[in-house]
């Protein structure tokens, strides 16, 4: 399974309380969604809501997360926006988040729910950033290489295009980051040059400080 995505909107790190809440809501959602097909549909709804509503419209996302906007107003927005377009359980869940003042965690809950579901299915989420989109052959070759790093789990690739990398790619599996980008290699070269110059400067200073 592979998805090609644009660069993600950067988000502030979650606090410990927020991360715990996201995990709890994600677990509750998976329990409420029903069978495998229903869960898959609900997760697709949440992925679409995150990508097409939250990430694509940062100002609107801020409105939904703002405590200054009345809960009743945000509830009407959710109904107008989602009713008839997503599964009933998805809309109910978003409204529950809203009632508890947690609508700002919708993106985090969607990500956590996907992670928990993948883990239950023996899948391992792998984030990949590339300078250019991968073609099918490149994707399959990368998946085959990553299979040895996912401890027997099926790699589920989320591929994001990031032109700033110049070339190469960055792979993240859980907390492990493998940076094989051109940008990283250039930075390593730059650091070595700086360290070399620093060493040379110090060597010359030592020569002047301790003349033969």
C-alpha positions in Angstrom: 0.0 0.0 0.0 1.4 3.4 -1.0 0.1 6.9 -1.0 1.7 9.9 -2.7 1.1 13.1 -0.8 2.2 16.8 -1.1 4.3 18.2 1.7 2.5 18.0 5.0 1.5 21.1 6.9 4.0 21.5 9.8 2.3 21.1 13.2 3.5 22.0 16.7 4.5 18.9 18.8 1.8 17.5 21.0 2.0 17.8 24.7 2.0 14.7 26.8 -1.7 15.2 27.6 -2.6 15.8 24.0 -0.7 12.7 22.8 -2.4 10.6 25.4 -5.8 12.0 24.5 -5.2 11.4 20.8 -4.3 7.8 21.6 -7.4 7.3 23.7 -9.7 8.8 21.0 -8.1 6.8 18.3 -8.6 3.6 20.2 -12.2 4.5 20.9 -12.8 5.2 17.2 -11.5 1.9 16.1 -13.7 0.2 18.6 -16.8 2.1 17.5 -16.3 1.8 13.8 -17.2 -1.9 13.6 -15.8 -4.5 11.2 -12.7 -4.3 9.1 -14.4 -2.7 6.1 -16.1 -0.1 8.3 -12.8 0.8 10.0 -11.1 1.1 6.6 -13.8 3.5 5.3 -13.7 5.6 8.5 -9.9 5.9 8.3 -10.2 6.9 4.7 -12.7 9.6 5.7 -10.4 10.9 8.4 -7.4 10.9 6.0 -9.4 12.9 3.5 -10.7 15.3 6.2 -7.1 15.9 7.4 -5.6 16.4 3.9 -8.5 18.2 2.1 -9.8 20.3 5.0 -7.2 20.7 7.7 -3.9 20.7 5.8 -5.3 22.4 2.7 -6.9 25.2 4.6 -4.7 26.2 7.6 -6.8 29.2 8.5 -10.0 27.2 8.5 -8.2 24.5 10.5 -7.3 27.2 13.1 -10.9 28.2 13.3 -12.1 24.7 14.0 -9.4 24.4 16.8 -10.0 27.8 18.3 -11.6 27.8 21.8 -13.0 31.3 21.0 -15.4 29.9 18.4 -18.6 28.5 20.1 -18.9 24.7 20.0 -22.4 25.0 18.5 -21.0 27.0 15.6 -18.3 24.5 14.9 -20.8 21.7 15.2 -22.9 23.3 12.4 -19.8 23.7 10.3 -19.0 20.0 10.7 -22.5 19.0 9.7 -22.6 21.3 6.7 -19.2 20.2 5.6 -19.3 16.4 6.2 -22.9 15.2 6.2 -23.6 12.9 3.2 -19.9 13.0 2.3 -18.4 10.8 5.1 -19.6 7.7 7.0 -22.0 8.5 9.8 -19.6 7.2 12.4 -16.9 9.6 11.1 -19.2 12.6 11.5 -20.4 11.5 14.9 -16.8 11.1 16.0 -15.8 14.5 14.8 -18.7 16.0 16.7 -17.7 14.1 19.8 -14.2 15.7 19.5 -15.8 19.1 19.2 -18.1 18.6 22.2 -15.1 17.7 24.3 -13.0 20.6 23.0 -10.6 18.3 21.2 -11.4 19.1 17.6 -7.9 20.6 17.3 -6.6 17.1 17.7 -8.5 15.7 14.7 -5.3 15.4 12.6 -3.4 13.8 15.4 -6.2 11.3 16.1 -6.4 10.4 12.5 -2.7 9.6 12.4 -2.8 7.6 15.6 -5.9 5.7 14.5 -4.1 4.8 11.2 -1.0 3.7 13.1 -2.9 1.5 15.6 -4.9 -0.1 12.8 -1.8 -0.8 10.7 -0.1 -2.4 13.8 -3.2 -4.6 14.3 -3.0 -5.7 10.7 0.7 -6.5 10.8 1.6 -3.3 8.9 4.3 -0.8 9.7 3.8 2.8 8.7 6.8 4.2 6.8 7.1 7.9 6.0 9.2 8.7 2.9 10.2 12.1 1.7 11.6 12.3 -1.8 12.8 15.1 -4.0 10.5 13.9 -6.9 7.6 11.5 -7.1 8.5 7.8 -7.3 7.4 5.7 -10.2 5.9 2.2 -9.5 9.2 0.4 -10.1 11.0 2.6 -7.7 8.3 2.3 -5.1 8.4 -1.5 -5.2 12.2 -1.6 -5.1 12.1 0.7 -2.0 9.4 -1.4 -0.4 11.5 -4.5 -0.9 14.5 -2.9 0.8 12.4 -1.6 3.7 10.8 -5.0 4.4 14.1 -6.1 6.1 13.8 -3.1 8.5 10.2 -3.5 9.6 10.7 -6.7 11.6 8.5 -8.9 9.5 5.7 -6.3 9.2 4.4 -5.1 5.8 5.8 -1.6 5.0 3.0 0.8 4.3 4.6 3.8 2.5 3.4 7.3 2.8 5.4 9.1 0.2 5.7 12.9 0.4 7.4 15.0 -2.3 9.9 17.6 -0.8 11.9 19.4 -3.5 14.1 20.9 -0.8 15.9 17.6 -0.6 17.4 18.2 -4.0 17.7 14.5 -4.6 17.6 11.2 -2.7 15.2 10.5 0.1 14.5 10.4 3.8 12.8 7.4 5.4 11.2 7.4 8.9 10.1 4.2 10.6 8.8 5.1 14.0 11.5 7.2 15.7 14.2 6.0 13.4 15.2 8.3 10.6 17.4 7.2 7.6 18.5 10.3 5.7 19.9 9.5 2.3 19.1 12.9 0.8 21.5 15.0 -1.3 20.8 17.9 1.1 22.1 15.8 4.0 25.2 14.7 2.1 26.0 18.4 1.3 25.5 19.3 4.9 27.9 16.6 6.0 30.5 17.8 3.5 30.0 21.4 4.7 30.5 20.3 8.3 33.7 18.3 7.4 35.1 21.4 5.6 34.3 23.6 8.7 35.9 21.0 11.0 38.9 20.8 8.7 39.4 24.5 8.7 39.0 24.7 12.5 41.6 22.0 12.9 44.0 23.8 10.6 43.5 27.1 12.4 44.1 25.5 15.8 47.2 23.8 14.4 48.6 27.1 13.2 47.8 28.7 16.6 49.7 25.8 18.3 52.7 26.4 16.1 52.8 30.1 17.0 52.3 29.3 20.7 55.0 26.7 20.8 57.8 27.7 18.4 60.4 25.1 17.6 
